[in-house]
């Protein structure tokens, strides 16, 4: 998880040289969009340890399925609203909100399990 966060930061900081190297001057306008998509992935990356805990330790993949369903619904609905309003940045906003929803559901489910099912949790 830490390596992914570091990767997101590095890709964000070096977005211009990466885009220029891979695609050239034609795609210079894609740099802010690329950076916004990187920011939208922070919630997803932060949710990884909690989601792994829920699936493999708690053995409740239906919680992750529920969170993913909510994520899909929110991304779809927010894209309908944000693409006309914010243009090329609309999908990044929708994905960011969807990923934050997965993060919140995973953290709440993990906290619930730890506080209600683990003995000597004081």
N, C-alpha and C positions, 0 to 999 in steps of 0.2 A: 504494500500500500504506500509506504514511504517513497519507494522508487518511482511509483506512478505519479505521485504528487510532485516529486523533483522533475520528472519528465515533463509534466504539464507546465511547470514553471519555466523550464528551459525552452520548450517549444514556444511558449508565449513570448519570452524575451527575445528569442532568435527567429521569430516568425518571418520577418522581412528577408533575412539572408536565406532562409529555407525556401520560401516561396520564389524568391529571385533565382536561386540555384536550380530548383526543380522545374519552374515554369516560365521564368523570364519576366521581362517588363510588362508583358501583356496582362499579367494577373496581379499587378501591384494593388489593385482595388480589392482583391480578395483577402488581403492581410488582416484588416479589422474583423472581417467575418470569421476568418480562421481563429483569431484570438478570442472572439466571443464564443465560438464553439468549444474552444479549450476551457474557457471559464465555466461553461455550462456542464462540463464533465466532472467538476469538483465534487458535487453531491454524489455522483455515481461512484467515484473512487473512494470517497469516505464511507460509503455504505458497504463496501466489499467485506470488511472484517465482520460486521454485524450480520450481513446476509449469510456469510459462510457459517457463522455461529448458529444461526437459525436452522439452516439446512442440515448441517452435519452433527451438531451437538444436541439441539432441541428436537431435531428430526421432524420439523414442521415445514416442509416445502410449500404447503398451501399458503402460508403467510407471505412468502416471496412471490407466489403466483398472484395473490391479492394485490400486493404492492406493484407488481408489474402491470396488472390490469388497470390500476389507478393511474399509473404512469402513462400508459398508452392513451387512456381516455383524456388525461390532462394535456398531453402533447397535442393530440388531435384538436381538442377544443381551443387551446391557447393559440395554436397555429392559425385557426380560422379567424381569431380576433387580432393576433399580433402581426401576421404577415401583411394584411392591408394597412395596418397602422404604422409598423416599423420597417416594412420592406424586408431587405435581405437579413436583417438582424432578428426578425420575428421568430424563425425556427430556433435560434439559439436561446431566446428567452423561454420558449415553450419547453425545449429540452431541459434547460436549467431548472425550471419549475418541476417538471416530471422527475428529474433526478433527485431533487430535494425531497419530493414526496417519498420516494423509495428510501432515502436516507432516514427520514423521520419515522416511517413505519418500522424500519429495521431496528432503529435505536429503541423505540418504544416497546417493540416486541421482545427485544433482548433484555431490556430493563425489567419488564413484567416477568419474564421467565426467571431472571436472577433473583428478584425480590420475593417471588411467590413459590419457587420450586427448589431453591438451593437452601439447604439447612445451614444454620450458623451464619446467615448473612445479616450481620448487624452493623 
